[in-house]
Amino acid sequence: MIGILAGKSALVTGGASGIGRAAALAMAREGARVAVSDLTEDGAATTVALINAAGGKAIAIGANVSIEADVAAMVGRSVAAFGRLDCAFNNAGVSTRNVGAAGQRTHEMSQDSFDAMLAVNLTGVFLCMKYEIVQMLDQGGGSIVNTASVAGLVGLPMASSYVAAKHGVVGITKTAAMEYAKDKIRVNCVNPGYIKTPMTAAAMALRFDELMTKVPMSRLGTPDEIAEAVVWMLSDRASFMTGASQVIDGGYYAA
Ligand SMILES: NC(=O)c1ccc[n+]([C@@H]2O[C@H](COP(=O)([O-])OP(=O)(O)OC[C@H]3O[C@@H](n4cnc5c(N)ncnc54)[C@H](O)[C@@H]3O)[C@@H](O)[C@H]2O)c1
């Protein structure tokens, strides 16, 4: 069976875990060659091993998306390995917990923690797009999906910096979609609700029942349920979709 990404070359950031790993596996299953990137090459290598074991083709790249030189090298290695870059999933991200701001209201957050959040969750997406788009312009097109969140569309108490970064991702997605539409580069974002990954494990252990009252389906989503949509959005089947925020959240945003 021919997959919907057959013949495509893809890049995933945050590919060692959660949504990024599920997306990398789904892309490979749909026929793409996949550059799997994460903070360390070792982390990405586990995902690559899973892809290779299933008969796919992948390479592992270590890169910190908040460091421009890392991102430039990451895109360069990906193109060197596979010849072009058709599909990019800019997904690496951190939570308030990772930057020492869990449970803090806006006035309680330090500037350092706010900056650390934006460095990964917003500047990281900007840097990835910057280098991916240069390659896509050069080759005559491509498709980008950025990971935002429902927190890119609504407020979320105790998560000011995360919400600011994810609203920023929605904004840069819309703007780039307009800027590059005539260059045949589509740019969209996916807006997951609560998904079962290491990022949400601690919060769910503490507040699962309370958080689920806000979700009409009353459950967490799985990384695979995000990956399915991302693969489709990256594929040529989504040829008229650009600048969109695709919510996948068990009804959270609709409620
Ligand atoms: N899990 C959820 O409920 C949920 C909901 C909405 C949006 N998201 C977003 O989905 C994306 C993936 O999150 P996840 O839930 O799979 O979390 P996760 O913690 O399982 O995976 C995140 C990955 O990003 C990597 N990463 C972190 N900082 C990095 C950096 N500076 N450079 C490169 N890689 C880095 C981590 O090493 C990790 O492998 C994030 O952008 C997150 O904000 C998650």
The ligand as a Gaussian input file, in Angstrom:
#p B3LYP/6-31G(d) Opt

LIG

0 1
 N        0.719000      16.780000      26.030000
 C       -0.223000      17.714000      25.906000
 O       -1.283000      17.660000      26.554000
 C       -0.042000      18.860000      24.953000
 C       -1.128000      19.680000      24.675000
 C       -0.982000      20.745000      23.798000
 C        0.233000      20.980000      23.193000
 N        1.293000      20.176000      23.497000
 C        2.548000      20.467000      22.829000
 O        2.976000      19.321000      22.122000
 C        4.376000      19.367000      21.946000
 C        4.963000      18.025000      22.331000
 O        4.691000      17.818000      23.700000
 P        4.524000      16.371000      24.357000
 O        3.291000      16.411000      25.133000
 O        4.750000      15.309000      23.348000
 O        5.717000      16.439000      25.422000
 P        7.002000      15.526000      25.673000
 O        7.626000      16.116000      26.895000
 O        6.640000      14.104000      25.652000
 O        7.910000      15.836000      24.401000
 C        8.545000      17.065000      24.200000
 C        9.874000      16.812000      23.529000
 O       10.469000      18.087000      23.218000
 C       11.854000      17.984000      23.498000
 N       12.434000      19.295000      23.765000
 C       12.218000      20.092000      24.835000
 N       12.969000      21.204000      24.746000
 C       13.661000      21.111000      23.588000
 C       14.597000      21.949000      22.937000
 N       14.984000      23.118000      23.479000
 N       15.118000      21.541000      21.761000
 C       14.731000      20.366000      21.203000
 N       13.856000      19.523000      21.777000
 C       13.326000      19.900000      22.965000
 C       11.923000      17.087000      24.736000
 O       13.238000      16.549000      24.909000
 C       10.866000      16.058000      24.430000
 O       11.380000      14.927000      23.750000
 C        4.873000      20.543000      22.775000
 O        5.077000      21.662000      21.937000
 C        3.724000      20.803000      23.718000
 O        3.692000      22.128000      24.174000
 C        1.199000      19.119000      24.338000

